[in-house]
Amino acid sequence: MIRFLLRIIGLFCLAAAFILVIYDGTKSIAANTVFMTSVRDLWQLINGASLAKMQPLLQPYAGGLLWDPGAVAILSAPSWAMLGGFGILCILLGRKRKPLIGYAR
């Protein structure tokens, strides 16, 4: 059951990443410049209040290093790359095991 859920989540993430690639591509063609939607922009669009609450939550840990180089780098990454990477990871974790060679089951 968990493998099934991981594969479904992975497929939805890959589909969303593909949609974001198409969105960024059409916007880049229309503007005649390269445009990439960052994770921060996507999160702000979906739920901006939770994004505003994240910085005070992460700032006190590790002397502020958890927020400034860590979370800021993740939030500035392209959203299609993050969703695609997460989708691939979920699909790989949810795949069926290969049968063992030479062992009878």
N, C-alpha and C positions, 0 to 999 in steps of 0.2 A: 504494500500500500504506500509506503514511504517512497519507494522508487518511482511509482506512478506519479505521485505528487511532485517529486523533484523534476521528472521529465516534463510534466505539464507546465510547471513554473518556468522551467528553462525554455520551453517553446514559446510561452507568452513573452518572456523577456527578449528572446531573439526576434519575435515579430515586432515588438515595440522598438527594438533597435533598428530594424529595417525601415519602419515607418519614420523614425527620426533621421535616418540617412537620406531618405527621399525628401523629407521636409527641409533639411539643411541644404541638400543639393538644389532643390528648386528655388530656395531663397537665395542661394549663392549665384545661381544663373540669372535670376531677376535683378539682383543688386550688382552684378558684374564684379563681385569680390567674394573671397572665401568667408563663409559664415558657419559657425559651429555653435550649437546650443550647449551651454555648459550644464553640469549637474545642478549648480546653484540656480540657474535660470529656470530649469525644469521643476525643481523643488519649490521655488518661489511661486511658480504658476500653479502647482498642485495644492500646496499648503504652506503659505508663507509664515504663518504664526509658529509652526513647529521649527522652521528654520531659524527664526529669531530666538527661540528658546534653546537652541543647540549650543551656541557659543558660551553663554554663562554656565551651561552644564559641563562642558569639556575644558574650560579655561583653568580651573584650579588643579587639574591632574597633570602630573609630570612637569611641573613648573611652567605650564603654558605651552609646552612642546607638542602636546597632543592636539591642540587646536591649530597653532600657527603653521608649522610645516606639514602636519599630518592631515587634518581635516580640510584646510584651505587648498592643499594640492588635490585632494579627491574632489572637492567642490568645483574646482576650475577645470577638471577634465571634461572632454566631450561626453555628452550623455549617451550617445549611441555606443561609444566604446565601453562605458561602464556597464550598460545594460547587456551588451553583447558578451562581455567577459563573464558577467554573472550568469547569463543564460547558458553559456558553454560549460561553465563549472557545474551548474545544476544538472545538465544533461549528462555530463561525465560521471557525476556522483550517482545518478539514477540509472545508469545502464546495467544491463544484466551481466552477471558474472560469466566469464568464459568457462567452458567445461574443462575439468582437469584431464589431461591426457594420461591414460594408463590406469585410471582408477574407475572402478565400477561403482555405480550408485544405484 
